[in-house]
């Protein structure tokens, strides 16, 4: 078990930081943050009283970084904030009393010019966006999406491919999705994605390529490799998933949802959607149910208001529902979705709703006054991020709290200091929250107990950290939860450091009682490992591939030590595995699936050659 360095002083990135300063080498303790008493939810029209003191933060955005080309065909944009790449917090002068401006303090993580990118040996990603590329591209770790796949223990009842067409109709009639024995209409993408089963008989790769030909003793086998065969818009399409449910792996893209056999990669079912997918919860329900959000029309800028339930075990569509359109001067239909228990939520900057997973009927609507939810994180608990009245146009007040998934009523509300924003929820139980201060480019992570009281602030030291959440800014349709690079159990928060391409990173375990590092575990030499979720009492990890070594699935014991390799992927397919753009992962039933986060190419011919997903097992 590797202990934290003995010369590492207490403190952490919870204190406000000045990102203009360089990395420091040691700092006095952060003044204690007084715990905030949980606020008993008042009547909706009465906002909670802000606390006198709150956790401080440090911020992930890289100051001064040139805009990067947009991933969806837009002109170059300023980089999305990600929780890494800032100067380390140690080496600060004595701080002002907590809650007052701090002077001359470095930021939380150690400055890095381009996280996961800018290295000379990085590959070109299959399916990467085709508009103008950022100089230098990105390394094999770049932009890993923050989708943590859920494994639902449910038997798959459909053996043959079944195609379902979601038909229109009155949104109040449940269900309005009907099965059809015919193929999709002629103007719809044909779901005929090609499969190479890795034994030389499939049509993936180069036709007669045997993906297991170079497999060495002790290496996992390649179950199959999928290539795209969907005609996409000029700028390509995002890919949602993968999710493993029983012996089926599911992904969704453009106007369709597909389920594949986990063993041989053959399509088992397909669901057509009328218009383009725009919102999907990070995880399905425990019974394998998922609700997909799609646009209300084919027009540019169409609102993301339509919901469609799909049983991922069988591919059978369920109810269909339209989320009420937001109204008012600043109304946006930028809904994100989350599932908790028997509830699916749809929330945006102007409204929040909860619907029954069973039949789609509306369970609740967010409050019209006081603190209003703008996003939810689902799972075993339902957590809301909220905007609260501030009394000033120059001051923003946000809060985070647990709500009842059946009624939407708050169980507790924890209010942040002015102008601090709820960034991401890394874990709902225990509740671990990332918060940012955009103007001052600060970021911090804090934990709350089951009653909504401050439990601890994570003390990051002078490490760089690299959670990957598929982008920030929830108001632009990014989920509040579903990050990789982090995991949590009842008493510990685990987070991966960012060591840079080709270097060995670590997973640091933080004690949720006090926020201090308990131990550090190193990845295999020259590799980087990423926490995906908890696997029982262990941390489930993905070890990134290199140019000559395949990736791996591993676990890390709650006491630390060396990672235990569960699947070592073949070196012979390392190049394919490395080239999935913005990859997402799922592990279940002894099989690991990796999927590209986006499919795009410069022309139709190349688009059909983009490798979209592959699976490994023993």
LOBA-621839 format. One record per residue (C-alpha): residue in one letter; x, y, z. Coordinates in nm, 3 decimals, decimal comma, always signed. Example, Ala and Ser with C-alpha at 12.3 -4.5 7.8 and 13.67 -1.06 7.14 Angstrom:
<atoms>
A_+1,230_-0,450_+0,780
S_+1,367_-0,106_+0,714
</atoms>
This chain:
<atoms>
X_+0,000_+0,000_+0,000
X_+0,149_+0,332_-0,105
X_+0,110_+0,612_+0,146
X_+0,083_+0,984_+0,064
X_+0,417_+1,163_+0,066
X_+0,519_+1,249_+0,421
X_+0,607_+1,604_+0,317
X_+0,260_+1,672_+0,183
X_+0,106_+1,933_+0,413
X_-0,262_+1,942_+0,498
X_-0,497_+2,161_+0,302
X_-0,628_+2,116_-0,046
X_-0,796_+2,255_-0,344
X_-1,106_+2,347_-0,148
X_-0,974_+2,697_-0,075
X_-1,031_+2,969_-0,335
X_-0,739_+2,983_-0,572
X_-0,592_+3,243_-0,805
X_-0,521_+3,065_-1,136
X_-0,277_+3,337_-1,248
X_-0,013_+3,210_-1,008
X_+0,224_+2,925_-1,083
X_+0,234_+2,592_-0,902
X_+0,344_+2,605_-0,544
X_+0,529_+2,355_-0,327
X_+0,357_+2,355_+0,009
X_+0,087_+2,549_+0,188
X_-0,048_+2,609_+0,537
X_-0,369_+2,436_+0,639
X_-0,693_+2,561_+0,490
X_-0,903_+2,736_+0,756
X_-1,179_+2,500_+0,869
X_-1,505_+2,525_+0,684
X_-1,792_+2,537_+0,931
X_-2,052_+2,269_+0,855
X_-2,377_+2,403_+0,720
X_-2,693_+2,289_+0,888
X_-2,922_+2,128_+0,634
X_-3,208_+2,355_+0,540
X_-3,555_+2,228_+0,604
X_-3,735_+2,288_+0,276
X_-3,967_+2,585_+0,320
X_-4,272_+2,654_+0,113
X_-4,173_+2,691_-0,254
X_-4,203_+3,069_-0,247
X_-3,959_+3,105_+0,044
X_-3,595_+3,062_-0,064
X_-3,345_+2,909_+0,175
X_-3,131_+3,149_+0,373
X_-2,774_+3,148_+0,238
X_-2,511_+3,039_+0,490
X_-2,249_+3,275_+0,616
X_-1,967_+3,053_+0,499
X_-1,939_+2,781_+0,239
X_-1,678_+2,563_+0,076
X_-1,440_+2,746_-0,155
X_-1,351_+2,620_-0,494
X_-1,089_+2,601_-0,764
X_-1,171_+2,589_-1,134
X_-1,079_+2,360_-1,421
X_-1,081_+2,592_-1,723
X_-0,739_+2,656_-1,872
X_-0,685_+3,032_-1,882
X_-0,552_+3,164_-2,208
X_-0,599_+2,843_-2,404
X_-0,685_+2,901_-2,766
X_-1,037_+2,807_-2,876
X_-1,070_+2,453_-3,002
X_-1,277_+2,348_-3,303
X_-1,628_+2,249_-3,203
X_-1,714_+1,879_-3,208
X_-2,037_+1,925_-3,394
X_-1,933_+2,131_-3,691
X_-1,956_+2,471_-3,526
X_-1,679_+2,727_-3,549
X_-1,400_+2,702_-3,297
X_-1,511_+2,746_-2,940
X_-1,348_+2,818_-2,611
X_-1,259_+2,491_-2,439
X_-1,517_+2,342_-2,208
X_-1,406_+2,346_-1,848
X_-1,276_+2,017_-1,719
X_-1,153_+1,957_-1,365
X_-0,785_+1,956_-1,431
X_-0,501_+2,162_-1,570
X_-0,470_+2,426_-1,296
X_-0,175_+2,517_-1,077
X_-0,130_+2,321_-0,754
X_-0,262_+2,464_-0,429
X_+0,040_+2,422_-0,213
X_+0,295_+2,697_-0,160
X_+0,034_+2,962_-0,080
X_+0,094_+3,249_+0,159
X_-0,119_+3,270_+0,469
X_-0,480_+3,307_+0,369
X_-0,741_+3,562_+0,456
X_-1,028_+3,442_+0,674
X_-1,242_+3,196_+0,491
X_-1,500_+3,352_+0,265
X_-1,285_+3,660_+0,192
X_-1,088_+3,709_-0,131
X_-0,757_+3,526_-0,130
X_-0,448_+3,683_-0,278
X_-0,159_+3,523_-0,461
X_-0,283_+3,167_-0,441
X_-0,225_+2,914_-0,715
X_-0,509_+2,707_-0,855
X_-0,592_+2,353_-0,758
X_-0,415_+2,111_-0,985
X_-0,085_+2,212_-1,141
X_-0,086_+2,395_-1,475
X_-0,104_+2,187_-1,788
X_-0,119_+2,340_-2,132
X_-0,346_+2,086_-2,296
X_-0,488_+1,801_-2,088
X_-0,462_+1,469_-2,267
X_-0,334_+1,633_-2,583
X_-0,051_+1,813_-2,756
X_+0,185_+1,514_-2,762
X_+0,369_+1,423_-3,080
X_+0,274_+1,054_-3,091
X_-0,102_+1,075_-3,054
X_-0,315_+0,878_-3,302
X_-0,593_+1,011_-3,521
X_-0,929_+0,898_-3,385
X_-1,179_+0,702_-3,588
X_-1,505_+0,891_-3,599
X_-1,358_+1,217_-3,473
X_-1,529_+1,538_-3,585
X_-1,425_+1,638_-3,933
X_-1,436_+2,019_-3,914
X_-1,098_+2,196_-3,867
X_-0,890_+2,013_-3,611
X_-0,708_+2,157_-3,312
X_-0,332_+2,183_-3,363
X_-0,171_+1,862_-3,249
X_-0,496_+1,670_-3,219
X_-0,543_+1,472_-2,900
X_-0,375_+1,184_-2,727
X_-0,528_+0,843_-2,673
X_-0,685_+0,958_-2,347
X_-0,848_+1,271_-2,487
X_-1,211_+1,349_-2,415
X_-1,316_+1,019_-2,265
X_-1,685_+1,059_-2,208
X_-1,830_+1,044_-1,862
X_-2,086_+0,777_-1,911
X_-2,075_+0,506_-1,649
X_-2,256_+0,203_-1,782
X_-2,505_+0,027_-1,560
X_-2,537_-0,350_-1,553
X_-2,889_-0,476_-1,501
X_-2,936_-0,846_-1,415
X_-3,221_-0,929_-1,651
X_-3,267_-1,211_-1,900
X_-3,292_-1,117_-2,266
X_-3,600_-1,275_-2,412
X_-3,556_-1,189_-2,779
X_-3,315_-1,403_-2,981
X_-3,376_-1,272_-3,331
X_-3,344_-0,918_-3,463
X_-3,663_-0,722_-3,401
X_-3,724_-0,379_-3,549
X_-3,962_-0,141_-3,376
X_-4,087_+0,181_-3,525
X_-4,195_+0,459_-3,294
X_-4,503_+0,615_-3,446
X_-4,650_+0,956_-3,383
X_-4,980_+1,039_-3,226
X_-5,139_+1,200_-2,925
X_-4,871_+1,234_-2,659
X_-5,124_+1,157_-2,390
X_-5,205_+0,812_-2,525
X_-4,992_+0,542_-2,363
X_-4,840_+0,351_-2,518
X_-4,810_+0,490_-2,870
X_-4,513_+0,279_-2,979
X_-4,603_-0,023_-3,188
X_-4,394_-0,314_-3,319
X_-4,358_-0,362_-3,688
X_-4,233_-0,663_-3,881
X_-4,114_-0,447_-4,169
X_-3,779_-0,276_-4,211
X_-3,753_+0,097_-4,142
X_-3,884_+0,332_-4,408
X_-3,666_+0,395_-4,710
X_-3,559_+0,739_-4,591
X_-3,445_+0,609_-4,252
X_-3,090_+0,487_-4,183
X_-3,064_+0,113_-4,236
X_-2,945_-0,066_-3,921
X_-2,709_-0,306_-4,094
X_-2,393_-0,238_-3,900
X_-2,128_-0,487_-4,003
X_-1,971_-0,725_-3,754
X_-1,628_-0,883_-3,741
X_-1,647_-1,161_-3,485
X_-1,273_-1,180_-3,455
X_-1,239_-1,528_-3,604
X_-1,169_-1,441_-3,965
X_-1,527_-1,497_-4,081
X_-1,670_-1,153_-4,007
X_-1,672_-0,856_-4,243
X_-1,512_-0,606_-4,006
X_-1,161_-0,474_-4,033
X_-1,010_-0,556_-4,374
X_-1,260_-0,819_-4,474
X_-1,074_-1,139_-4,387
X_-0,890_-0,994_-4,088
X_-0,879_-1,221_-3,786
X_-0,875_-0,991_-3,487
X_-0,749_-1,272_-3,264
X_-0,470_-1,386_-3,494
X_-0,204_-1,208_-3,289
X_-0,351_-1,293_-2,951
X_-0,090_-1,399_-2,695
X_-0,126_-1,636_-2,399
X_-0,310_-1,468_-2,113
X_-0,471_-1,205_-2,334
X_-0,846_-1,162_-2,364
X_-1,014_-1,245_-2,692
X_-1,187_-0,994_-2,916
X_-1,551_-1,100_-2,928
X_-1,640_-0,875_-3,218
X_-1,588_-0,536_-3,381
X_-1,865_-0,321_-3,528
X_-1,838_-0,073_-3,812
X_-2,085_+0,200_-3,889
X_-2,343_+0,151_-4,162
X_-2,579_+0,441_-4,092
X_-2,593_+0,736_-4,329
X_-2,546_+1,033_-4,096
X_-2,578_+1,409_-4,138
X_-2,278_+1,599_-4,268
X_-2,141_+1,669_-3,920
X_-2,189_+1,315_-3,791
X_-2,364_+1,212_-3,473
X_-2,300_+1,159_-3,105
X_-2,318_+0,803_-2,973
X_-2,494_+0,729_-2,643
X_-2,400_+0,427_-2,435
X_-2,290_+0,153_-2,431
X_-2,501_-0,014_-2,163
X_-2,492_-0,384_-2,079
X_-2,820_-0,546_-1,975
X_-2,795_-0,920_-1,927
X_-2,641_-1,061_-2,246
X_-2,722_-0,753_-2,454
X_-2,512_-0,443_-2,512
X_-2,698_-0,132_-2,626
X_-2,596_+0,191_-2,791
X_-2,796_+0,473_-2,947
X_-2,708_+0,712_-3,228
X_-2,882_+0,964_-3,450
X_-3,239_+0,832_-3,491
X_-3,203_+0,478_-3,360
X_-3,135_+0,253_-3,063
X_-2,972_-0,088_-3,115
X_-2,922_-0,395_-2,900
X_-2,644_-0,643_-2,983
X_-2,562_-0,988_-2,856
X_-2,278_-0,955_-2,610
X_-2,119_-1,277_-2,731
X_-2,116_-1,241_-3,109
X_-2,209_-0,878_-3,173
X_-2,509_-0,959_-3,390
X_-2,796_-0,716_-3,377
X_-3,089_-0,846_-3,172
X_-3,323_-0,551_-3,207
X_-3,352_-0,198_-3,340
X_-3,581_+0,092_-3,249
X_-3,637_+0,378_-3,493
X_-3,703_+0,726_-3,357
X_-3,878_+0,996_-3,562
X_-3,611_+1,260_-3,508
X_-3,258_+1,294_-3,378
X_-3,158_+1,184_-3,028
X_-3,069_+1,473_-2,801
X_-3,074_+1,354_-2,438
X_-3,018_+1,022_-2,260
X_-2,972_+0,941_-1,889
X_-2,624_+0,816_-1,797
X_-2,767_+0,485_-1,671
X_-3,083_+0,281_-1,728
X_-3,317_+0,177_-1,450
X_-3,247_-0,139_-1,250
X_-3,499_-0,333_-1,460
X_-3,329_-0,234_-1,787
X_-3,574_+0,044_-1,875
X_-3,434_+0,351_-2,048
X_-3,594_+0,675_-2,163
X_-3,450_+0,849_-2,467
X_-3,500_+1,215_-2,550
X_-3,529_+1,321_-2,912
X_-3,597_+1,645_-3,098
X_-3,952_+1,760_-3,165
X_-3,886_+1,801_-3,539
X_-3,617_+1,783_-3,805
X_-3,568_+2,160_-3,809
X_-3,238_+2,314_-3,707
X_-3,257_+2,416_-3,344
X_-3,555_+2,191_-3,272
X_-3,626_+2,161_-2,902
X_-3,534_+1,846_-2,709
X_-3,881_+1,773_-2,572
X_-3,986_+1,422_-2,682
X_-3,941_+1,119_-2,456
X_-3,953_+0,752_-2,556
X_-3,924_+0,460_-2,317
X_-3,746_+0,148_-2,442
X_-3,696_-0,186_-2,266
X_-3,326_-0,255_-2,323
X_-3,377_-0,626_-2,251
X_-3,611_-0,678_-2,547
X_-3,594_-0,359_-2,750
X_-3,968_-0,311_-2,711
X_-4,075_+0,056_-2,706
X_-4,305_+0,170_-2,429
X_-4,476_+0,499_-2,366
X_-4,405_+0,822_-2,547
X_-4,434_+1,163_-2,383
X_-4,376_+1,529_-2,468
X_-4,213_+1,741_-2,201
X_-4,410_+2,066_-2,163
X_-4,233_+2,346_-2,345
X_-4,060_+2,607_-2,136
X_-4,209_+2,954_-2,143
X_-4,088_+3,302_-2,057
X_-3,822_+3,543_-2,175
X_-3,529_+3,317_-2,087
X_-3,695_+2,985_-2,162
X_-3,482_+2,711_-2,312
X_-3,580_+2,352_-2,387
X_-3,235_+2,214_-2,306
X_-3,354_+1,914_-2,112
X_-3,124_+1,659_-1,953
X_-3,259_+1,326_-1,828
X_-3,196_+1,118_-1,517
X_-3,351_+0,802_-1,371
X_-3,400_+0,725_-1,003
X_-3,626_+0,446_-0,881
X_-3,951_+0,459_-1,076
X_-3,894_+0,817_-1,190
X_-3,736_+0,974_-1,495
X_-3,668_+1,346_-1,472
X_-3,640_+1,601_-1,750
X_-3,491_+1,931_-1,642
X_-3,346_+2,239_-1,805
X_-3,267_+2,599_-1,726
X_-3,635_+2,693_-1,724
X_-3,828_+2,391_-1,597
X_-3,809_+2,054_-1,425
X_-4,045_+1,756_-1,440
X_-4,066_+1,403_-1,307
X_-4,247_+1,124_-1,494
X_-4,338_+0,770_-1,398
X_-4,119_+0,508_-1,561
X_-4,413_+0,269_-1,556
X_-4,656_+0,465_-1,771
X_-4,510_+0,810_-1,836
X_-4,762_+1,010_-1,637
X_-4,634_+1,329_-1,477
X_-4,539_+1,287_-1,112
X_-4,429_+1,640_-1,034
X_-4,328_+1,977_-1,170
X_-4,047_+2,183_-1,025
X_-4,135_+2,484_-0,807
X_-4,223_+2,816_-0,968
X_-4,038_+3,018_-0,704
X_-3,757_+2,979_-0,457
X_-3,475_+2,739_-0,548
X_-3,557_+2,581_-0,885
X_-3,389_+2,260_-1,012
X_-3,215_+2,290_-1,348
X_-3,066_+1,938_-1,356
X_-3,087_+1,609_-1,170
X_-2,846_+1,325_-1,098
X_-3,011_+0,984_-1,067
X_-2,932_+0,644_-0,926
X_-3,008_+0,518_-0,575
X_-3,098_+0,876_-0,478
X_-3,227_+1,172_-0,677
X_-3,007_+1,479_-0,643
X_-3,103_+1,822_-0,777
X_-2,884_+2,116_-0,878
X_-3,080_+2,435_-0,821
X_-3,079_+2,805_-0,905
X_-3,189_+3,020_-0,612
X_-3,299_+3,385_-0,590
X_-3,007_+3,619_-0,522
X_-3,174_+3,960_-0,522
X_-2,914_+4,088_-0,768
X_-2,843_+4,043_-1,139
X_-2,470_+4,042_-1,064
X_-2,489_+3,763_-0,809
X_-2,573_+3,398_-0,868
X_-2,683_+3,161_-0,595
X_-2,698_+2,786_-0,651
X_-2,771_+2,490_-0,429
X_-2,760_+2,112_-0,433
X_-2,994_+1,880_-0,249
X_-3,173_+1,550_-0,233
X_-3,533_+1,535_-0,352
X_-3,809_+1,276_-0,327
X_-3,827_+1,102_-0,668
X_-4,202_+1,051_-0,629
X_-4,296_+1,408_-0,543
X_-3,996_+1,624_-0,632
X_-4,005_+1,777_-0,284
X_-3,665_+1,857_-0,130
X_-3,542_+1,645_+0,156
X_-3,255_+1,886_+0,218
X_-3,094_+2,179_+0,042
X_-2,730_+2,284_+0,070
X_-2,665_+2,635_-0,058
X_-2,332_+2,743_-0,205
X_-2,157_+3,076_-0,165
X_-2,251_+3,348_-0,411
X_-2,128_+3,296_-0,768
X_-2,028_+2,934_-0,710
X_-2,202_+2,685_-0,939
X_-2,289_+2,319_-0,910
X_-2,072_+2,165_-1,180
X_-2,116_+1,785_-1,155
X_-2,234_+1,523_-0,912
X_-1,962_+1,256_-0,889
X_-2,164_+1,030_-0,661
X_-2,521_+1,042_-0,530
X_-2,465_+0,803_-0,238
X_-2,243_+0,913_-0,076
X_-2,309_+1,260_-0,214
X_-1,993_+1,404_-0,368
X_-2,024_+1,728_-0,564
X_-1,796_+1,926_-0,793
X_-1,847_+2,304_-0,789
X_-1,686_+2,586_-0,984
X_-1,642_+2,960_-0,985
X_-1,626_+3,048_-1,351
X_-1,519_+3,411_-1,332
X_-1,227_+3,334_-1,104
X_-1,162_+2,993_-1,260
X_-1,178_+2,795_-0,937
X_-1,287_+2,442_-0,860
X_-1,349_+2,224_-0,556
X_-1,505_+1,894_-0,456
X_-1,704_+1,851_-0,136
X_-1,907_+1,575_+0,027
X_-2,234_+1,600_+0,219
X_-2,373_+1,352_+0,467
X_-2,714_+1,187_+0,444
X_-2,873_+1,484_+0,622
X_-2,723_+1,744_+0,391
X_-2,450_+1,865_+0,626
X_-2,101_+1,936_+0,502
X_-1,896_+1,620_+0,552
X_-1,561_+1,717_+0,404
X_-1,375_+1,900_+0,131
X_-1,141_+1,693_-0,083
X_-0,784_+1,808_-0,029
X_-0,621_+1,757_-0,365
X_-0,264_+1,854_-0,295
X_-0,046_+1,952_-0,589
X_-0,169_+1,675_-0,818
X_-0,351_+1,725_-1,144
X_-0,678_+1,536_-1,171
X_-0,875_+1,431_-1,473
X_-1,241_+1,341_-1,427
X_-1,410_+1,316_-1,765
X_-1,771_+1,418_-1,785
X_-1,839_+1,467_-2,155
X_-1,814_+1,843_-2,117
X_-1,942_+2,085_-1,858
X_-2,216_+2,349_-1,864
X_-2,533_+2,156_-1,786
X_-2,736_+2,430_-1,957
X_-2,600_+2,310_-2,291
X_-2,746_+1,964_-2,248
X_-2,467_+1,783_-2,064
X_-2,572_+1,548_-1,787
X_-2,515_+1,645_-1,426
X_-2,369_+1,301_-1,349
X_-2,205_+1,010_-1,530
X_-1,836_+1,101_-1,503
X_-1,543_+0,863_-1,536
X_-1,216_+0,910_-1,354
X_-1,401_+0,910_-1,020
X_-1,576_+0,658_-0,796
X_-1,696_+0,646_-0,436
X_-1,796_+0,400_-0,168
X_-1,946_+0,477_+0,173
X_-1,629_+0,623_+0,322
X_-1,387_+0,688_+0,036
X_-1,372_+0,898_-0,279
X_-1,140_+0,774_-0,555
X_-0,999_+1,001_-0,827
X_-0,737_+0,949_-1,097
X_-0,447_+1,186_-1,143
X_-0,352_+1,320_-1,484
X_+0,011_+1,233_-1,547
X_+0,015_+1,307_-1,920
X_+0,039_+1,082_-2,222
X_+0,281_+0,795_-2,185
X_+0,335_+0,851_-1,814
X_+0,220_+0,653_-1,513
X_-0,077_+0,799_-1,331
X_-0,224_+0,713_-0,992
X_-0,560_+0,668_-0,826
X_-0,581_+0,862_-0,501
X_-0,822_+0,751_-0,228
X_-0,963_+1,033_-0,014
X_-1,120_+0,982_+0,327
X_-1,469_+1,129_+0,315
X_-1,453_+1,199_+0,689
X_-1,186_+1,466_+0,648
X_-1,109_+1,496_+0,275
X_-0,748_+1,386_+0,317
X_-0,567_+1,136_+0,098
X_-0,551_+0,787_+0,252
X_-0,340_+0,612_-0,008
X_-0,223_+0,623_-0,368
X_-0,207_+0,336_-0,616
X_+0,005_+0,347_-0,930
X_-0,105_+0,227_-1,271
X_+0,113_-0,021_-1,459
X_+0,434_+0,147_-1,574
X_+0,381_+0,401_-1,852
X_+0,004_+0,358_-1,841
X_-0,293_+0,556_-1,720
X_-0,588_+0,401_-1,536
X_-0,934_+0,544_-1,494
X_-1,195_+0,459_-1,228
X_-1,528_+0,371_-1,392
X_-1,744_+0,276_-1,093
X_-1,749_+0,048_-0,791
X_-1,750_-0,327_-0,851
X_-1,863_-0,462_-0,516
X_-1,613_-0,328_-0,265
X_-1,345_-0,274_-0,532
X_-1,292_+0,012_-0,776
X_-1,345_-0,093_-1,138
X_-1,072_+0,051_-1,360
X_-0,996_+0,087_-1,727
X_-0,625_+0,083_-1,809
X_-0,569_+0,280_-2,127
X_-0,400_+0,116_-2,426
X_-0,070_+0,235_-2,568
X_+0,062_+0,205_-2,921
X_+0,196_-0,144_-2,849
X_-0,014_-0,273_-2,560
X_-0,386_-0,331_-2,538
X_-0,605_-0,176_-2,272
X_-0,715_-0,369_-1,967
X_-0,998_-0,403_-1,718
X_-0,879_-0,410_-1,359
X_-0,995_-0,365_-1,003
X_-0,839_-0,186_-0,711
X_-0,894_-0,305_-0,355
X_-1,038_-0,057_-0,103
X_-0,702_-0,075_+0,076
X_-0,504_+0,019_-0,235
X_-0,208_-0,174_-0,368
X_-0,148_-0,283_-0,726
X_-0,443_-0,309_-0,964
X_-0,568_-0,663_-1,029
X_-0,604_-0,726_-1,403
X_-0,932_-0,895_-1,498
X_-0,898_-0,869_-1,877
X_-0,578_-0,784_-2,062
X_-0,679_-0,685_-2,413
X_-0,463_-0,806_-2,702
X_-0,165_-0,601_-2,809
X_-0,250_-0,689_-3,169
X_-0,567_-0,474_-3,154
X_-0,420_-0,190_-2,945
X_-0,430_+0,050_-3,241
X_-0,801_-0,011_-3,298
X_-0,877_+0,022_-2,926
X_-0,676_+0,343_-2,902
X_-0,851_+0,508_-3,193
X_-1,207_+0,516_-3,061
X_-1,287_+0,884_-3,043
X_-1,418_+1,012_-2,709
X_-1,467_+0,651_-2,599
X_-1,725_+0,521_-2,353
X_-1,714_+0,191_-2,168
X_-1,934_-0,080_-2,018
X_-1,844_-0,393_-1,824
X_-2,078_-0,678_-1,736
X_-2,118_-1,056_-1,763
X_-1,739_-1,085_-1,792
X_-1,735_-0,874_-2,110
X_-1,593_-0,526_-2,165
X_-1,733_-0,306_-2,441
X_-1,573_+0,012_-2,569
X_-1,765_+0,243_-2,804
X_-1,680_+0,555_-2,996
X_-1,846_+0,864_-2,854
X_-1,905_+1,010_-3,198
X_-1,922_+0,891_-3,557
X_-1,814_+1,132_-3,830
X_-1,605_+1,132_-4,145
X_-1,516_+1,358_-4,435
X_-1,722_+1,160_-4,686
X_-1,987_+0,888_-4,699
X_-1,743_+0,613_-4,794
X_-1,515_+0,680_-4,496
X_-1,818_+0,721_-4,270
X_-1,916_+0,361_-4,339
X_-1,569_+0,242_-4,235
X_-1,569_+0,406_-3,892
X_-1,530_+0,145_-3,620
X_-1,801_+0,208_-3,363
X_-1,777_-0,056_-3,089
X_-1,580_-0,366_-2,990
X_-1,598_-0,619_-2,707
X_-1,347_-0,830_-2,515
X_-1,386_-1,131_-2,287
X_-1,184_-1,428_-2,159
</atoms>
